[in-house]
Amino acid sequence: MTKLSSAEYEFIELLKNISYDTLFKLGNNSGEKSYQLLLEENIRIHNYKVMKEDVFQAQYTDIQGNPVRLGHNTSFRTDLEIPSLKLLLELKQSSSGNTKEIHMTQLYNYMVHRCDIDIGAVVNFISKDKEHNNPFVEITVVKKTGETRQYGTQIYPHLYKFKTFQTEEIPPLSCLLYTSDAADE
């Protein structure tokens, strides 16, 4: 069974606090780029080396397993990476609702094409929760299991299996506030 290392777990716990603080400082609807820049700075403050917007070529093979370079600008760009943890962060900003499957698929695609990345997270800064109409952060963490996928008799060494460790919604700001009615109780 795949587990998070203590260093990975420690960083994810830190990421929760940093992400929430980033949302709190910037407010809702600040845009993905603003969240990325402040999150990057806040991670650096905790002595992690951060790479941003790393562009890399996708690694494909033909039906015989030979490497193929597609060209025509078929590259990917990650938002943030923590090389010491082999971790990448894909940031999203959405107006409402939870992280979409297309966002998770983007993370999986990046991880499949990067043998130097073992763990990834989608950090979604969401403008409104359904109940209180306030912003919150959702973080979904996945890790490669070390196993690859097989379809029929064909083994695909670059199609990793993933384990989702947590999908956590960091509470909306309304959870920290109280009304005068609540103070009277």
Secondary structure, 3 states (H helix, E strand, C coil): CCCCCHHHHHHHHHHHHHHHHHHHHHCCCCCHHHHHHHHHHHHHHCCCCCEECCEEECCEECCCCCEECCCCCCEEECCEEEHHHCEEEEEEEEEECCCCHHHHHHHHHHHHCCCCCCEEEEEEEEEECCCCCCCEEEEEEEEEEEEEEEECCEEEEEEEEEEEEEEEEECCHHHCCCCHHHHHC
